[in-house]
Amino acid sequence: MSKTKNGQSDCTSPPQETEQLPRGQSTLPDVSSSQKGDADLVQVNAGCSLSTKSKSKKTSPTKIWSQQDIDWVDSIISSDKDLKCYPRRHFGKLEKTQREKFRKKSIPDQFMVNKKKRAQKIIESSKGNSTFLTSISNQDVIKDYEKERRKLIGLELHAITLTEYYRAKRIPRGLRVSLRPTIFNDNLEFAKKYEQIVNKCSFDIILLNIEYLQREVMETKQRLQTIECELKQQTNTEVYQEQLRHMEESLSKHRQSIEERKRLKFHRDEADYNTGRIYRWQRESGTTWTPRGPRREGPQQDLRSMRSTRPTWSPAGAGPSRSPQGQGGVVGDTGGRKDRRQQPQRRARTFKKRW
């Protein structure tokens, strides 16, 4: 643009080439100290260019960021560590939606703040004693105590029984090795050494069980001491005393039943050693073994013979009658089994062509 003598700009003169800024980029003006009191937004009027052939196209004025926007961008950079690596001019290229996104990120949501305050106020206004949620009732404590007592009785009796087995150099049937010699079973020396090897394995297992049973007994006693302290703190009422009395009776019966069962097994195993039949593959001589027989003794009835003896309905009304199959002296007797009639052979289905 050229100026006339009167100092007015001449729009008819060809416009000078100006530096085009990228889309969305804004320039930051040099704001002096004397201009700080002016308006926040500084607008620059763009020159207009007139064309003789076409109408003039007015360029939109470039919006310059105000000092308030610049301070806002600086606050975002200082508060967010991830944005410190970006220079200030990077925010000049941001679109309006992106600027609003950063603005929402920096400004807390007032609705969420009010919601948290309201929730805190409601919780603080709630009053009451909640110790009943963590406290254990008398019945629950007694159940835990009875459970641990039952476990302790079983562990102690089992450890005592295994210790007595080891002292007597006997092996209970449940801990005997099920291996059996498949060769040289007629050799007395081989059978004796074989028995010593499997016996050593069983005795090692007995010692291992006793060791870990003793550890578990100590841990169970410690848990019982803790529960007993809780029982002492419970209220002593008639119902409470009745529950304790019933528990002691149940534990006494439990101990007697376990002792009786282990006594019978101990005498049974003692009889095995007295007769020399420690393992199933041994006889009284200890040199041979007998094969294991079937569990079900006696002949098994054929299902078809069972069907033949099933009562059938008689059309004469004389009541149920037996089928003549499987009975001797009848014509066509097949020895209790009915011959199956041969089914006719089916042929493959063929389709005739209709065309």
GIPE-V498476 format. One record per helix or strand. SS is the DSSP state (A for helix, B for strand). FROM is the first residue (numbers start at 1). TO is the last residue. Records with the same first field share a line. If there is no record, write none. Layout:
SS=FROM-TO, FROM-TO
This chain:
B=2-3, 9-10, 43-44, 62-63, 312-312, 321-321
A=33-35, 67-79, 81-83, 88-93, 96-106, 110-125, 131-134, 138-167, 173-175, 188-233, 238-275, 303-308
